[in-house]
Amino acid sequence: MAHWWGSSRMFTLPWIAVNGVHKVINREDESIDSIWAEYLKFNAFNGALWKLSENSYCSIYYAYENLVVNLLSKISGCPVRVTDRNFFSTFVSHFDESTVGKVWGSPKVSLAKEVRNSIVHNGGKATEKLLKLKYSGLVEDGEVFISASVTRCLYDDLKPLVNIVINEAVYSKSS
């Protein structure tokens, strides 16, 4: 759970930096927006924002996957990995199929999983599997591009699924 919480807060770091600069300057005639506008003139800052968004996206998805796998390992009483041949059957044996479909098989989770795989295992180039998902909003000229708003959407999409899988895990453990 701590991985999820920490990773899901990471995308606020640029705001913390800019707000900190604003407070240091503490000039009435300087707004936070004007400070952002100045920072955005620097390619290095834009690159840092892009990489932070990309890293945050991967971290949020990984934290989600880690949470699901750790819960499943605890419930099943044996180590579980997503690469296990029987991962899905283990999952379904402890959670109902509807829950598994929502928290593991939904299009949004599948997209996030494949975006993360493209970034982490394919050098940021879209994998064939990602291209087959036909979600062109994240791919440009074969490269995966993640913005802060895309990262925020991932967090917003996964947060209710975190609640579902935790509630189901607690319920299945208490039954």
N, C-alpha and C positions, 0 to 999 in steps of 0.2 A: 504494500500500500504506500509506503514511503517513496518508492521509485515513482509511482504514479503522481503523487502530490508534488514532489520536487520537479519532475519533468514538466508537468502541466503548468508550472509557474515560470518556467525558463523564458518564455517568449515575452515577458514583461521587462527583461533586462535593458533594451534600448530606451524604454520610457524612463526607467530609473536613472540611467546615465544622463539623459537630456534634462530631466527634472532636477537632478543634482547640479548640473551646470547652471540651470536657470536660478536655482536658489543661491548659488555662489555669486552669480552676477548681481542678482536681486535688484535689477533696475526696473523701474516702473515702465519705461518705454520699450522694454524688450519682452515680447510674449514668448511662450514656449513654442508656438507655431513658427515664429520668426527664427528661433534658435534651430529648430528642426530644418527649416528651409536652408539655413547656412550649412548645416552638417550635410544635407543632401547634395550639396554642390561638389562634395568630395567623392570621387569614384571609390576610394578605399572604404569610406563609410558605407556606401551603397553595397559594396561587396561584402562587408562585414555583416550588414543587415540580412543580406540574402543567405549567407552561410549560417548565420544564427537561426534564421527561419528554417532552413533545411535541417540543421542539427536538432532544433527543437521539435520539428515534425517527426524525425526519426526517433528521437528520445521519447516523445509522447507515445508513439505507436509501440516502441519496444517496452515501455513501462506497462502499457496495456497488455501486451502479449505476455510479459513476465508475470503480471498479476493473475491472468487467466491460467497460465501453466502452473504457477505455484499453488493456486487454489485447487486445481485439479490434482496435483501431486499430493497435497495434504488430504483431500477427500479420498483419493484412491489408495493412499497408504504406500505408494511406490513412486519412484522418480518418473516424471513424464517430460517428454520433449516434443515440440511441434513436428519434428522430423521423424518421430516414431511411426512405424508402419500402422500401428493400431491406435494412433492418436484420436482420430474421430470416434472410433468405437468406444474407447475409454471415456471420452467426453460424453457421448450419448448414454453410456451406462450409468453416469452419475447426475446428469442433467437431462431434462426432457428435450426432445428434438426441437421444439419451438424455441426454447432458450438457446440451444446451441446454434440454431439458425440465425437468431438475432445477434448473439454476441460473438459468433465466429464466422458464420457464413453469409452475413449480410453484404450487399454490394459495397457499402462504405468501408467495411472492415477489409474486404478483399482488395479494394483499391488502395487503402492505406498500406496494407501488407506488401503489395506489389510496388508501390512508390518507394517504400523503405528498402525493399530488395534491390530496386534499380539504383538507388543512391549508394547503398552500402556495398552491394556485391557486383555492381555493373558500372561503377565509376560515374554515376549520375546520368548515364545513358538509359533511355527507356528500354526495358526488356520486351521481348516479343509478347509475353503474357500481358504486360501493361498496355501495350499498343492494341492488343485484342480486346481489352476492356473498353476501348473506344471512348476514353475520357480525355479528350484533347486539351482541355483547359490547363493541364499541368505539364504538357509536353510541347516543346517548341524546337523544331529542327532536330528531333530525336533526343533532345536533352530534357531532363526533368527540372522544372523551375518551381520552387516553393516560395510563396510570399508569406508575410506575417498573417494576412487574412486567411490564407489557406490553412496555415497552422492553427489559427483560432477556430476555424470550422472543424478541423479534425478533433480538437479538444472538445468542442461543443457536441460533436457527433458521438464521441467515445464516452463522455462523462455519464450519460444515462445508462450506457451499457455496463459501465463499471458498477453502478448501483444495482443493476439487474443481476449481474453475475455474483456480486457479494451477497445480496439478499437470497439468491437461490442457493449459494453455498452454505450460508448460515441455516436456511430452512432445511436443506437436505441433511446437514449434520445433526440438526435437532430432531429429525424424524426417526 
